[in-house]
Amino acid sequence: MIIFGTKGCLYQLAILTLVCGGCGNPAAHTLRKHVTKFTLFFVPLFPLSTKYTTQCTFCGTEQKVTREQAERLRAQAGSGDGGRTHGQPRQPYRS
Ligand SMILES: [Zn+2]
């Protein structure tokens, strides 16, 4: 007997401030990736479909975005404070 099916996985990629298409507010949106995987004996083997959405945290409106849009948004979100390194020069302390 072969048991197969699908399994949905949800990944949160970023949180961005966008003007919402539903409520018109510049609110925080979560960028999410929905992956549906083919499973065999409950083991996920390969992804069947991948889609990206943004969801307004203010009113809950969910909008589909393309992979290209999602990657651009993710890059925008990452450019803020994610890429900072620890090598900040120390100011000499003067007394
Ligand atoms: Zn909204």
PDB file of the backbone (N, CA, C, O) and the ligand in Angstrom, with CONECT records:
HET     ZN  A 101       1
ATOM      1  N   MET A   1       0.838  -1.201   0.000  1.00  0.00           N
ATOM      2  CA  MET A   1       0.000   0.000   0.000  1.00  0.00           C
ATOM      3  C   MET A   1       0.872   1.250   0.000  1.00  0.00           C
ATOM      4  O   MET A   1       1.827   1.370   0.768  1.00  0.00           O
ATOM      5  N   ILE A   2       0.522   2.154  -0.866  1.00  0.00           N
ATOM      6  CA  ILE A   2       1.292   3.407  -0.968  1.00  0.00           C
ATOM      7  C   ILE A   2       0.444   4.557  -0.428  1.00  0.00           C
ATOM      8  O   ILE A   2      -0.684   4.788  -0.865  1.00  0.00           O
ATOM      9  N   ILE A   3       1.012   5.252   0.516  1.00  0.00           N
ATOM     10  CA  ILE A   3       0.315   6.407   1.079  1.00  0.00           C
ATOM     11  C   ILE A   3       0.996   7.665   0.561  1.00  0.00           C
ATOM     12  O   ILE A   3       2.184   7.889   0.795  1.00  0.00           O
ATOM     13  N   PHE A   4       0.224   8.478  -0.147  1.00  0.00           N
ATOM     14  CA  PHE A   4       0.800   9.743  -0.589  1.00  0.00           C
ATOM     15  C   PHE A   4      -0.204  10.875  -0.414  1.00  0.00           C
ATOM     16  O   PHE A   4      -1.403  10.647  -0.253  1.00  0.00           O
ATOM     17  N   GLY A   5       0.301  12.068  -0.448  1.00  0.00           N
ATOM     18  CA  GLY A   5      -0.565  13.231  -0.268  1.00  0.00           C
ATOM     19  C   GLY A   5       0.229  14.505  -0.446  1.00  0.00           C
ATOM     20  O   GLY A   5       1.290  14.515  -1.070  1.00  0.00           O
ATOM     21  N   THR A   6      -0.295  15.567   0.107  1.00  0.00           N
ATOM     22  CA  THR A   6       0.413  16.839   0.038  1.00  0.00           C
ATOM     23  C   THR A   6       0.470  17.456   1.427  1.00  0.00           C
ATOM     24  O   THR A   6      -0.339  17.156   2.306  1.00  0.00           O
ATOM     25  N   LYS A   7       1.440  18.313   1.586  1.00  0.00           N
ATOM     26  CA  LYS A   7       1.631  18.974   2.867  1.00  0.00           C
ATOM     27  C   LYS A   7       1.930  20.436   2.582  1.00  0.00           C
ATOM     28  O   LYS A   7       2.773  20.755   1.744  1.00  0.00           O
ATOM     29  N   GLY A   8       1.250  21.298   3.266  1.00  0.00           N
ATOM     30  CA  GLY A   8       1.480  22.726   3.073  1.00  0.00           C
ATOM     31  C   GLY A   8       2.440  23.270   4.107  1.00  0.00           C
ATOM     32  O   GLY A   8       2.325  22.979   5.297  1.00  0.00           O
ATOM     33  N   CYS A   9       3.389  24.063   3.641  1.00  0.00           N
ATOM     34  CA  CYS A   9       4.324  24.706   4.548  1.00  0.00           C
ATOM     35  C   CYS A   9       4.225  26.211   4.355  1.00  0.00           C
ATOM     36  O   CYS A   9       4.045  26.700   3.240  1.00  0.00           O
ATOM     37  N   LEU A  10       4.345  26.928   5.448  1.00  0.00           N
ATOM     38  CA  LEU A  10       4.241  28.376   5.399  1.00  0.00           C
ATOM     39  C   LEU A  10       5.514  28.978   5.992  1.00  0.00           C
ATOM     40  O   LEU A  10       5.914  28.655   7.110  1.00  0.00           O
ATOM     41  N   TYR A  11       6.129  29.850   5.222  1.00  0.00           N
ATOM     42  CA  TYR A  11       7.347  30.496   5.696  1.00  0.00           C
ATOM     43  C   TYR A  11       7.131  32.002   5.730  1.00  0.00           C
ATOM     44  O   TYR A  11       6.636  32.587   4.767  1.00  0.00           O
ATOM     45  N   GLN A  12       7.497  32.614   6.826  1.00  0.00           N
ATOM     46  CA  GLN A  12       7.462  34.074   6.865  1.00  0.00           C
ATOM     47  C   GLN A  12       8.826  34.611   6.459  1.00  0.00           C
ATOM     48  O   GLN A  12       9.837  34.332   7.103  1.00  0.00           O
ATOM     49  N   LEU A  13       8.836  35.385   5.381  1.00  0.00           N
ATOM     50  CA  LEU A  13      10.109  35.841   4.819  1.00  0.00           C
ATOM     51  C   LEU A  13      10.530  37.191   5.368  1.00  0.00           C
ATOM     52  O   LEU A  13      11.712  37.411   5.635  1.00  0.00           O
ATOM     53  N   ALA A  14       9.586  38.091   5.540  1.00  0.00           N
ATOM     54  CA  ALA A  14       9.940  39.444   5.969  1.00  0.00           C
ATOM     55  C   ALA A  14       8.702  40.171   6.466  1.00  0.00           C
ATOM     56  O   ALA A  14       7.568  39.760   6.220  1.00  0.00           O
ATOM     57  N   ILE A  15       8.954  41.252   7.164  1.00  0.00           N
ATOM     58  CA  ILE A  15       7.868  42.160   7.544  1.00  0.00           C
ATOM     59  C   ILE A  15       8.203  43.533   6.956  1.00  0.00           C
ATOM     60  O   ILE A  15       9.290  44.071   7.167  1.00  0.00           O
ATOM     61  N   LEU A  16       7.245  44.080   6.219  1.00  0.00           N
ATOM     62  CA  LEU A  16       7.491  45.327   5.510  1.00  0.00           C
ATOM     63  C   LEU A  16       6.368  46.309   5.780  1.00  0.00           C
ATOM     64  O   LEU A  16       5.245  45.925   6.106  1.00  0.00           O
ATOM     65  N   THR A  17       6.692  47.570   5.638  1.00  0.00           N
ATOM     66  CA  THR A  17       5.650  48.585   5.704  1.00  0.00           C
ATOM     67  C   THR A  17       5.241  48.939   4.282  1.00  0.00           C
ATOM     68  O   THR A  17       6.034  49.467   3.502  1.00  0.00           O
ATOM     69  N   LEU A  18       3.990  48.638   3.963  1.00  0.00           N
ATOM     70  CA  LEU A  18       3.460  48.894   2.625  1.00  0.00           C
ATOM     71  C   LEU A  18       2.121  49.594   2.761  1.00  0.00           C
ATOM     72  O   LEU A  18       1.443  49.475   3.781  1.00  0.00           O
ATOM     73  N   VAL A  19       1.756  50.315   1.735  1.00  0.00           N
ATOM     74  CA  VAL A  19       0.411  50.885   1.714  1.00  0.00           C
ATOM     75  C   VAL A  19      -0.533  49.773   1.273  1.00  0.00           C
ATOM     76  O   VAL A  19      -0.383  49.193   0.198  1.00  0.00           O
ATOM     77  N   CYS A  20      -1.502  49.494   2.125  1.00  0.00           N
ATOM     78  CA  CYS A  20      -2.385  48.361   1.912  1.00  0.00           C
ATOM     79  C   CYS A  20      -3.383  48.637   0.792  1.00  0.00           C
ATOM     80  O   CYS A  20      -3.934  49.734   0.697  1.00  0.00           O
ATOM     81  N   GLY A  21      -3.609  47.640  -0.050  1.00  0.00           N
ATOM     82  CA  GLY A  21      -4.613  47.762  -1.099  1.00  0.00           C
ATOM     83  C   GLY A  21      -6.036  47.624  -0.571  1.00  0.00           C
ATOM     84  O   GLY A  21      -6.994  48.009  -1.242  1.00  0.00           O
ATOM     85  N   GLY A  22      -6.169  47.077   0.629  1.00  0.00           N
ATOM     86  CA  GLY A  22      -7.490  46.864   1.202  1.00  0.00           C
ATOM     87  C   GLY A  22      -7.966  48.051   2.017  1.00  0.00           C
ATOM     88  O   GLY A  22      -9.063  48.561   1.789  1.00  0.00           O
ATOM     89  N   CYS A  23      -7.143  48.501   2.976  1.00  0.00           N
ATOM     90  CA  CYS A  23      -7.587  49.561   3.880  1.00  0.00           C
ATOM     91  C   CYS A  23      -6.914  50.896   3.596  1.00  0.00           C
ATOM     92  O   CYS A  23      -7.307  51.917   4.161  1.00  0.00           O
ATOM     93  N   GLY A  24      -5.903  50.903   2.724  1.00  0.00           N
ATOM     94  CA  GLY A  24      -5.259  52.160   2.345  1.00  0.00           C
ATOM     95  C   GLY A  24      -4.292  52.717   3.372  1.00  0.00           C
ATOM     96  O   GLY A  24      -3.768  53.816   3.189  1.00  0.00           O
ATOM     97  N   ASN A  25      -4.042  51.982   4.452  1.00  0.00           N
ATOM     98  CA  ASN A  25      -3.117  52.440   5.482  1.00  0.00           C
ATOM     99  C   ASN A  25      -1.698  51.977   5.190  1.00  0.00           C
ATOM    100  O   ASN A  25      -1.502  50.870   4.688  1.00  0.00           O
ATOM    101  N   PRO A  26      -0.703  52.811   5.497  1.00  0.00           N
ATOM    102  CA  PRO A  26       0.672  52.332   5.436  1.00  0.00           C
ATOM    103  C   PRO A  26       0.952  51.454   6.654  1.00  0.00           C
ATOM    104  O   PRO A  26       1.446  51.934   7.675  1.00  0.00           O
ATOM    105  N   ALA A  27       0.639  50.192   6.540  1.00  0.00           N
ATOM    106  CA  ALA A  27       0.705  49.296   7.685  1.00  0.00           C
ATOM    107  C   ALA A  27       1.764  48.225   7.475  1.00  0.00           C
ATOM    108  O   ALA A  27       2.240  48.023   6.358  1.00  0.00           O
ATOM    109  N   ALA A  28       2.129  47.544   8.546  1.00  0.00           N
ATOM    110  CA  ALA A  28       3.072  46.440   8.455  1.00  0.00           C
ATOM    111  C   ALA A  28       2.426  45.268   7.719  1.00  0.00           C
ATOM    112  O   ALA A  28       1.279  44.906   7.984  1.00  0.00           O
ATOM    113  N   HIS A  29       3.172  44.692   6.806  1.00  0.00           N
ATOM    114  CA  HIS A  29       2.702  43.536   6.056  1.00  0.00           C
ATOM    115  C   HIS A  29       3.686  42.389   6.248  1.00  0.00           C
ATOM    116  O   HIS A  29       4.899  42.595   6.304  1.00  0.00           O
ATOM    117  N   THR A  30       3.156  41.205   6.346  1.00  0.00           N
ATOM    118  CA  THR A  30       4.036  40.051   6.381  1.00  0.00           C
ATOM    119  C   THR A  30       4.145  39.489   4.967  1.00  0.00           C
ATOM    120  O   THR A  30       3.150  39.348   4.256  1.00  0.00           O
ATOM    121  N   LEU A  31       5.366  39.176   4.583  1.00  0.00           N
ATOM    122  CA  LEU A  31       5.607  38.534   3.295  1.00  0.00           C
ATOM    123  C   LEU A  31       5.764  37.050   3.562  1.00  0.00           C
ATOM    124  O   LEU A  31       6.640  36.635   4.322  1.00  0.00           O
ATOM    125  N   ARG A  32       4.913  36.255   2.935  1.00  0.00           N
ATOM    126  CA  ARG A  32       4.896  34.824   3.216  1.00  0.00           C
ATOM    127  C   ARG A  32       5.057  33.995   1.959  1.00  0.00           C
ATOM    128  O   ARG A  32       4.675  34.397   0.860  1.00  0.00           O
ATOM    129  N   LYS A  33       5.624  32.849   2.156  1.00  0.00           N
ATOM    130  CA  LYS A  33       5.798  31.888   1.076  1.00  0.00           C
ATOM    131  C   LYS A  33       5.010  30.637   1.449  1.00  0.00           C
ATOM    132  O   LYS A  33       5.195  30.068   2.524  1.00  0.00           O
ATOM    133  N   HIS A  34       4.146  30.228   0.560  1.00  0.00           N
ATOM    134  CA  HIS A  34       3.348  29.022   0.785  1.00  0.00           C
ATOM    135  C   HIS A  34       3.880  27.931  -0.136  1.00  0.00           C
ATOM    136  O   HIS A  34       3.865  28.082  -1.358  1.00  0.00           O
ATOM    137  N   VAL A  35       4.334  26.868   0.430  1.00  0.00           N
ATOM    138  CA  VAL A  35       4.855  25.772  -0.381  1.00  0.00           C
ATOM    139  C   VAL A  35       3.996  24.535  -0.158  1.00  0.00           C
ATOM    140  O   VAL A  35       3.775  24.120   0.979  1.00  0.00           O
ATOM    141  N   THR A  36       3.518  23.954  -1.241  1.00  0.00           N
ATOM    142  CA  THR A  36       2.798  22.687  -1.156  1.00  0.00           C
ATOM    143  C   THR A  36       3.741  21.583  -1.603  1.00  0.00           C
ATOM    144  O   THR A  36       4.257  21.600  -2.721  1.00  0.00           O
ATOM    145  N   LYS A  37       3.955  20.630  -0.719  1.00  0.00           N
ATOM    146  CA  LYS A  37       4.898  19.557  -1.030  1.00  0.00           C
ATOM    147  C   LYS A  37       4.181  18.232  -1.232  1.00  0.00           C
ATOM    148  O   LYS A  37       3.189  17.928  -0.569  1.00  0.00           O
ATOM    149  N   PHE A  38       4.704  17.463  -2.153  1.00  0.00           N
ATOM    150  CA  PHE A  38       4.217  16.102  -2.371  1.00  0.00           C
ATOM    151  C   PHE A  38       4.838  15.200  -1.314  1.00  0.00           C
ATOM    152  O   PHE A  38       6.052  15.207  -1.111  1.00  0.00           O
ATOM    153  N   THR A  39       3.994  14.425  -0.644  1.00  0.00           N
ATOM    154  CA  THR A  39       4.523  13.530   0.383  1.00  0.00           C
ATOM    155  C   THR A  39       4.247  12.073   0.030  1.00  0.00           C
ATOM    156  O   THR A  39       3.212  11.729  -0.541  1.00  0.00           O
ATOM    157  N   LEU A  40       5.195  11.248   0.384  1.00  0.00           N
ATOM    158  CA  LEU A  40       5.044   9.811   0.208  1.00  0.00           C
ATOM    159  C   LEU A  40       5.343   9.165   1.556  1.00  0.00           C
ATOM    160  O   LEU A  40       6.425   9.343   2.115  1.00  0.00           O
ATOM    161  N   PHE A  41       4.383   8.424   2.065  1.00  0.00           N
ATOM    162  CA  PHE A  41       4.476   7.883   3.426  1.00  0.00           C
ATOM    163  C   PHE A  41       4.788   8.989   4.430  1.00  0.00           C
ATOM    164  O   PHE A  41       5.599   8.823   5.341  1.00  0.00           O
ATOM    165  N   PHE A  42       4.120  10.117   4.233  1.00  0.00           N
ATOM    166  CA  PHE A  42       4.225  11.287   5.118  1.00  0.00           C
ATOM    167  C   PHE A  42       5.597  11.959   5.085  1.00  0.00           C
ATOM    168  O   PHE A  42       5.888  12.810   5.926  1.00  0.00           O
ATOM    169  N   VAL A  43       6.424  11.595   4.143  1.00  0.00           N
ATOM    170  CA  VAL A  43       7.725  12.248   4.002  1.00  0.00           C
ATOM    171  C   VAL A  43       7.639  13.237   2.832  1.00  0.00           C
ATOM    172  O   VAL A  43       7.367  12.837   1.700  1.00  0.00           O
ATOM    173  N   PRO A  44       7.869  14.522   3.105  1.00  0.00           N
ATOM    174  CA  PRO A  44       7.831  15.489   2.007  1.00  0.00           C
ATOM    175  C   PRO A  44       8.958  15.248   1.017  1.00  0.00           C
ATOM    176  O   PRO A  44      10.126  15.204   1.402  1.00  0.00           O
ATOM    177  N   LEU A  45       8.616  15.093  -0.257  1.00  0.00           N
ATOM    178  CA  LEU A  45       9.630  14.772  -1.253  1.00  0.00           C
ATOM    179  C   LEU A  45      10.049  15.984  -2.083  1.00  0.00           C
ATOM    180  O   LEU A  45      11.226  16.342  -2.123  1.00  0.00           O
ATOM    181  N   PHE A  46       9.078  16.608  -2.743  1.00  0.00           N
ATOM    182  CA  PHE A  46       9.431  17.760  -3.577  1.00  0.00           C
ATOM    183  C   PHE A  46       8.267  18.739  -3.611  1.00  0.00           C
ATOM    184  O   PHE A  46       7.110  18.350  -3.447  1.00  0.00           O
ATOM    185  N   PRO A  47       8.580  19.999  -3.822  1.00  0.00           N
ATOM    186  CA  PRO A  47       7.504  20.987  -3.843  1.00  0.00           C
ATOM    187  C   PRO A  47       6.663  20.906  -5.101  1.00  0.00           C
ATOM    188  O   PRO A  47       7.203  20.811  -6.204  1.00  0.00           O
ATOM    189  N   LEU A  48       5.347  20.943  -4.949  1.00  0.00           N
ATOM    190  CA  LEU A  48       4.434  20.941  -6.093  1.00  0.00           C
ATOM    191  C   LEU A  48       4.148  22.364  -6.562  1.00  0.00           C
ATOM    192  O   LEU A  48       4.112  22.643  -7.760  1.00  0.00           O
ATOM    193  N   SER A  49       3.947  23.245  -5.607  1.00  0.00           N
ATOM    194  CA  SER A  49       3.676  24.626  -5.985  1.00  0.00           C
ATOM    195  C   SER A  49       4.187  25.572  -4.910  1.00  0.00           C
ATOM    196  O   SER A  49       4.200  25.244  -3.724  1.00  0.00           O
ATOM    197  N   THR A  50       4.599  26.730  -5.342  1.00  0.00           N
ATOM    198  CA  THR A  50       5.074  27.763  -4.432  1.00  0.00           C
ATOM    199  C   THR A  50       4.348  29.051  -4.779  1.00  0.00           C
ATOM    200  O   THR A  50       4.322  29.464  -5.939  1.00  0.00           O
ATOM    201  N   LYS A  51       3.770  29.674  -3.790  1.00  0.00           N
ATOM    202  CA  LYS A  51       3.192  30.991  -4.061  1.00  0.00           C
ATOM    203  C   LYS A  51       3.532  31.948  -2.937  1.00  0.00           C
ATOM    204  O   LYS A  51       3.809  31.551  -1.805  1.00  0.00           O
ATOM    205  N   TYR A  52       3.502  33.219  -3.289  1.00  0.00           N
ATOM    206  CA  TYR A  52       3.886  34.260  -2.353  1.00  0.00           C
ATOM    207  C   TYR A  52       2.718  35.193  -2.126  1.00  0.00           C
ATOM    208  O   TYR A  52       1.980  35.532  -3.052  1.00  0.00           O
ATOM    209  N   THR A  53       2.561  35.601  -0.880  1.00  0.00           N
ATOM    210  CA  THR A  53       1.506  36.553  -0.560  1.00  0.00           C
ATOM    211  C   THR A  53       2.029  37.596   0.431  1.00  0.00           C
ATOM    212  O   THR A  53       2.982  37.352   1.170  1.00  0.00           O
ATOM    213  N   THR A  54       1.387  38.753   0.427  1.00  0.00           N
ATOM    214  CA  THR A  54       1.602  39.713   1.509  1.00  0.00           C
ATOM    215  C   THR A  54       0.279  39.831   2.255  1.00  0.00           C
ATOM    216  O   THR A  54      -0.795  39.804   1.653  1.00  0.00           O
ATOM    217  N   GLN A  55       0.376  39.961   3.569  1.00  0.00           N
ATOM    218  CA  GLN A  55      -0.834  40.132   4.354  1.00  0.00           C
ATOM    219  C   GLN A  55      -0.705  41.351   5.245  1.00  0.00           C
ATOM    220  O   GLN A  55       0.272  41.511   5.978  1.00  0.00           O
ATOM    221  N   CYS A  56      -1.713  42.206   5.166  1.00  0.00           N
ATOM    222  CA  CYS A  56      -1.780  43.408   5.982  1.00  0.00           C
ATOM    223  C   CYS A  56      -2.068  43.003   7.424  1.00  0.00           C
ATOM    224  O   CYS A  56      -3.013  42.260   7.689  1.00  0.00           O
ATOM    225  N   THR A  57      -1.243  43.500   8.362  1.00  0.00           N
ATOM    226  CA  THR A  57      -1.495  43.165   9.761  1.00  0.00           C
ATOM    227  C   THR A  57      -2.587  44.050  10.352  1.00  0.00           C
ATOM    228  O   THR A  57      -3.060  43.808  11.463  1.00  0.00           O
ATOM    229  N   PHE A  58      -2.979  45.066   9.610  1.00  0.00           N
ATOM    230  CA  PHE A  58      -3.982  46.005  10.107  1.00  0.00           C
ATOM    231  C   PHE A  58      -5.386  45.476   9.835  1.00  0.00           C
ATOM    232  O   PHE A  58      -6.218  45.422  10.741  1.00  0.00           O
ATOM    233  N   CYS A  59      -5.655  45.081   8.574  1.00  0.00           N
ATOM    234  CA  CYS A  59      -7.007  44.628   8.226  1.00  0.00           C
ATOM    235  C   CYS A  59      -7.042  43.173   7.771  1.00  0.00           C
ATOM    236  O   CYS A  59      -8.120  42.604   7.601  1.00  0.00           O
ATOM    237  N   GLY A  60      -5.881  42.570   7.573  1.00  0.00           N
ATOM    238  CA  GLY A  60      -5.851  41.159   7.226  1.00  0.00           C
ATOM    239  C   GLY A  60      -5.979  40.846   5.743  1.00  0.00           C
ATOM    240  O   GLY A  60      -6.039  39.678   5.358  1.00  0.00           O
ATOM    241  N   THR A  61      -6.022  41.883   4.903  1.00  0.00           N
ATOM    242  CA  THR A  61      -6.122  41.652   3.464  1.00  0.00           C
ATOM    243  C   THR A  61      -4.880  40.934   2.952  1.00  0.00           C
ATOM    244  O   THR A  61      -3.749  41.342   3.214  1.00  0.00           O
ATOM    245  N   GLU A  62      -5.119  39.862   2.220  1.00  0.00           N
ATOM    246  CA  GLU A  62      -4.016  39.090   1.672  1.00  0.00           C
ATOM    247  C   GLU A  62      -3.951  39.313   0.172  1.00  0.00           C
ATOM    248  O   GLU A  62      -4.963  39.229  -0.523  1.00  0.00           O
ATOM    249  N   GLN A  63      -2.756  39.598  -0.321  1.00  0.00           N
ATOM    250  CA  GLN A  63      -2.598  39.824  -1.750  1.00  0.00           C
ATOM    251  C   GLN A  63      -1.519  38.907  -2.288  1.00  0.00           C
ATOM    252  O   GLN A  63      -0.485  38.685  -1.658  1.00  0.00           O
ATOM    253  N   LYS A  64      -1.790  38.378  -3.478  1.00  0.00           N
ATOM    254  CA  LYS A  64      -0.809  37.530  -4.136  1.00  0.00           C
ATOM    255  C   LYS A  64       0.274  38.391  -4.772  1.00  0.00           C
ATOM    256  O   LYS A  64      -0.010  39.442  -5.347  1.00  0.00           O
ATOM    257  N   VAL A  65       1.499  37.942  -4.662  1.00  0.00           N
ATOM    258  CA  VAL A  65       2.579  38.608  -5.375  1.00  0.00           C
ATOM    259  C   VAL A  65       3.353  37.562  -6.161  1.00  0.00           C
ATOM    260  O   VAL A  65       3.332  36.375  -5.835  1.00  0.00           O
ATOM    261  N   THR A  66       4.031  38.020  -7.195  1.00  0.00           N
ATOM    262  CA  THR A  66       4.840  37.093  -7.971  1.00  0.00           C
ATOM    263  C   THR A  66       6.150  36.820  -7.218  1.00  0.00           C
ATOM    264  O   THR A  66       6.484  37.512  -6.256  1.00  0.00           O
ATOM    265  N   ARG A  67       6.868  35.821  -7.668  1.00  0.00           N
ATOM    266  CA  ARG A  67       8.139  35.487  -7.049  1.00  0.00           C
ATOM    267  C   ARG A  67       9.120  36.659  -7.171  1.00  0.00           C
ATOM    268  O   ARG A  67       9.877  36.947  -6.244  1.00  0.00           O
ATOM    269  N   GLU A  68       9.094  37.328  -8.328  1.00  0.00           N
ATOM    270  CA  GLU A  68       9.973  38.467  -8.556  1.00  0.00           C
ATOM    271  C   GLU A  68       9.673  39.590  -7.566  1.00  0.00           C
ATOM    272  O   GLU A  68      10.576  40.176  -6.969  1.00  0.00           O
ATOM    273  N   GLN A  69       8.370  39.875  -7.409  1.00  0.00           N
ATOM    274  CA  GLN A  69       7.968  40.917  -6.465  1.00  0.00           C
ATOM    275  C   GLN A  69       8.380  40.554  -5.045  1.00  0.00           C
ATOM    276  O   GLN A  69       8.875  41.392  -4.291  1.00  0.00           O
ATOM    277  N   ALA A  70       8.166  39.298  -4.700  1.00  0.00           N
ATOM    278  CA  ALA A  70       8.491  38.836  -3.361  1.00  0.00           C
ATOM    279  C   ALA A  70       9.989  38.983  -3.088  1.00  0.00           C
ATOM    280  O   ALA A  70      10.393  39.389  -1.999  1.00  0.00           O
ATOM    281  N   GLU A  71      10.800  38.650  -4.083  1.00  0.00           N
ATOM    282  CA  GLU A  71      12.243  38.746  -3.890  1.00  0.00           C
ATOM    283  C   GLU A  71      12.692  40.204  -3.772  1.00  0.00           C
ATOM    284  O   GLU A  71      13.608  40.527  -3.016  1.00  0.00           O
ATOM    285  N   ARG A  72      12.030  41.071  -4.532  1.00  0.00           N
ATOM    286  CA  ARG A  72      12.357  42.496  -4.444  1.00  0.00           C
ATOM    287  C   ARG A  72      11.984  43.044  -3.070  1.00  0.00           C
ATOM    288  O   ARG A  72      12.743  43.802  -2.466  1.00  0.00           O
ATOM    289  N   LEU A  73      10.817  42.656  -2.589  1.00  0.00           N
ATOM    290  CA  LEU A  73      10.365  43.117  -1.273  1.00  0.00           C
ATOM    291  C   LEU A  73      11.283  42.608  -0.170  1.00  0.00           C
ATOM    292  O   LEU A  73      11.600  43.316   0.786  1.00  0.00           O
ATOM    293  N   ARG A  74      11.688  41.383  -0.331  1.00  0.00           N
ATOM    294  CA  ARG A  74      12.556  40.774   0.668  1.00  0.00           C
ATOM    295  C   ARG A  74      13.915  41.477   0.697  1.00  0.00           C
ATOM    296  O   ARG A  74      14.497  41.685   1.762  1.00  0.00           O
ATOM    297  N   ALA A  75      14.408  41.837  -0.487  1.00  0.00           N
ATOM    298  CA  ALA A  75      15.680  42.549  -0.583  1.00  0.00           C
ATOM    299  C   ALA A  75      15.569  43.928   0.057  1.00  0.00           C
ATOM    300  O   ALA A  75      16.485  44.390   0.738  1.00  0.00           O
ATOM    301  N   GLN A  76      14.431  44.573  -0.174  1.00  0.00           N
ATOM    302  CA  GLN A  76      14.174  45.886   0.440  1.00  0.00           C
ATOM    303  C   GLN A  76      14.189  45.782   1.954  1.00  0.00           C
ATOM    304  O   GLN A  76      14.805  46.596   2.643  1.00  0.00           O
ATOM    305  N   ALA A  77      13.503  44.772   2.458  1.00  0.00           N
ATOM    306  CA  ALA A  77      13.398  44.589   3.900  1.00  0.00           C
ATOM    307  C   ALA A  77      14.759  44.289   4.504  1.00  0.00           C
ATOM    308  O   ALA A  77      15.060  44.712   5.621  1.00  0.00           O
ATOM    309  N   GLY A  78      15.581  43.556   3.759  1.00  0.00           N
ATOM    310  CA  GLY A  78      16.886  43.158   4.272  1.00  0.00           C
ATOM    311  C   GLY A  78      17.924  44.263   4.242  1.00  0.00           C
ATOM    312  O   GLY A  78      18.932  44.189   4.945  1.00  0.00           O
ATOM    313  N   SER A  79      17.683  45.301   3.422  1.00  0.00           N
ATOM    314  CA  SER A  79      18.695  46.340   3.278  1.00  0.00           C
ATOM    315  C   SER A  79      18.705  47.300   4.461  1.00  0.00           C
ATOM    316  O   SER A  79      19.634  48.097   4.592  1.00  0.00           O
ATOM    317  N   GLY A  80      17.701  47.243   5.319  1.00  0.00           N
ATOM    318  CA  GLY A  80      17.601  48.169   6.431  1.00  0.00           C
ATOM    319  C   GLY A  80      18.666  47.979   7.490  1.00  0.00           C
ATOM    320  O   GLY A  80      19.566  48.807   7.626  1.00  0.00           O
ATOM    321  N   ASP A  81      18.570  46.890   8.242  1.00  0.00           N
ATOM    322  CA  ASP A  81      19.540  46.692   9.314  1.00  0.00           C
ATOM    323  C   ASP A  81      20.115  45.279   9.334  1.00  0.00           C
ATOM    324  O   ASP A  81      20.879  44.932  10.234  1.00  0.00           O
ATOM    325  N   GLY A  82      19.759  44.486   8.371  1.00  0.00           N
ATOM    326  CA  GLY A  82      20.187  43.100   8.379  1.00  0.00           C
ATOM    327  C   GLY A  82      21.654  42.914   8.009  1.00  0.00           C
ATOM    328  O   GLY A  82      22.314  42.001   8.505  1.00  0.00           O
ATOM    329  N   GLY A  83      22.162  43.783   7.137  1.00  0.00           N
ATOM    330  CA  GLY A  83      23.506  43.566   6.615  1.00  0.00           C
ATOM    331  C   GLY A  83      24.618  44.247   7.379  1.00  0.00           C
ATOM    332  O   GLY A  83      25.728  44.392   6.867  1.00  0.00           O
ATOM    333  N   ARG A  84      24.336  44.661   8.582  1.00  0.00           N
ATOM    334  CA  ARG A  84      25.353  45.399   9.335  1.00  0.00           C
ATOM    335  C   ARG A  84      26.321  44.451  10.026  1.00  0.00           C
ATOM    336  O   ARG A  84      25.916  43.439  10.599  1.00  0.00           O
ATOM    337  N   THR A  85      27.592  44.789   9.966  1.00  0.00           N
ATOM    338  CA  THR A  85      28.584  43.927  10.597  1.00  0.00           C
ATOM    339  C   THR A  85      28.993  44.519  11.942  1.00  0.00           C
ATOM    340  O   THR A  85      28.600  45.628  12.304  1.00  0.00           O
ATOM    341  N   HIS A  86      29.790  43.749  12.663  1.00  0.00           N
ATOM    342  CA  HIS A  86      30.122  44.149  14.026  1.00  0.00           C
ATOM    343  C   HIS A  86      31.367  45.013  14.129  1.00  0.00           C
ATOM    344  O   HIS A  86      31.745  45.412  15.231  1.00  0.00           O
ATOM    345  N   GLY A  87      31.997  45.305  13.034  1.00  0.00           N
ATOM    346  CA  GLY A  87      33.283  45.988  13.109  1.00  0.00           C
ATOM    347  C   GLY A  87      33.225  47.504  13.221  1.00  0.00           C
ATOM    348  O   GLY A  87      33.988  48.204  12.556  1.00  0.00           O
ATOM    349  N   GLN A  88      32.335  48.013  14.048  1.00  0.00           N
ATOM    350  CA  GLN A  88      32.237  49.462  14.185  1.00  0.00           C
ATOM    351  C   GLN A  88      33.447  50.034  14.916  1.00  0.00           C
ATOM    352  O   GLN A  88      33.852  49.524  15.961  1.00  0.00           O
ATOM    353  N   PRO A  89      34.023  51.106  14.355  1.00  0.00           N
ATOM    354  CA  PRO A  89      35.200  51.683  15.024  1.00  0.00           C
ATOM    355  C   PRO A  89      34.803  52.303  16.369  1.00  0.00           C
ATOM    356  O   PRO A  89      33.787  52.987  16.486  1.00  0.00           O
ATOM    357  N   ARG A  90      35.613  52.047  17.346  1.00  0.00           N
ATOM    358  CA  ARG A  90      35.324  52.571  18.680  1.00  0.00           C
ATOM    359  C   ARG A  90      35.853  53.993  18.815  1.00  0.00           C
ATOM    360  O   ARG A  90      36.978  54.295  18.415  1.00  0.00           O
ATOM    361  N   GLN A  91      35.066  54.814  19.356  1.00  0.00           N
ATOM    362  CA  GLN A  91      35.524  56.191  19.611  1.00  0.00           C
ATOM    363  C   GLN A  91      36.447  56.172  20.817  1.00  0.00           C
ATOM    364  O   GLN A  91      36.127  55.584  21.851  1.00  0.00           O
ATOM    365  N   PRO A  92      37.612  56.831  20.673  1.00  0.00           N
ATOM    366  CA  PRO A  92      38.479  56.911  21.865  1.00  0.00           C
ATOM    367  C   PRO A  92      37.805  57.738  22.948  1.00  0.00           C
ATOM    368  O   PRO A  92      37.246  58.803  22.688  1.00  0.00           O
ATOM    369  N   TYR A  93      37.871  57.227  24.145  1.00  0.00           N
ATOM    370  CA  TYR A  93      37.191  57.893  25.249  1.00  0.00           C
ATOM    371  C   TYR A  93      38.093  58.958  25.843  1.00  0.00           C
ATOM    372  O   TYR A  93      39.202  58.678  26.297  1.00  0.00           O
ATOM    373  N   ARG A  94      37.603  60.165  25.831  1.00  0.00           N
ATOM    374  CA  ARG A  94      38.405  61.260  26.383  1.00  0.00           C
ATOM    375  C   ARG A  94      37.805  61.730  27.702  1.00  0.00           C
ATOM    376  O   ARG A  94      36.598  61.940  27.814  1.00  0.00           O
ATOM    377  N   SER A  95      38.660  61.888  28.681  1.00  0.00           N
ATOM    378  CA  SER A  95      38.148  62.378  29.961  1.00  0.00           C
ATOM    379  C   SER A  95      38.700  63.756  30.277  1.00  0.00           C
ATOM    380  O   SER A  95      38.377  64.326  31.318  1.00  0.00           O
TER     381      SER A  95
HETATM  382 ZN    ZN A 101      -4.985  46.711   5.262  1.00  0.00          ZN2+
END
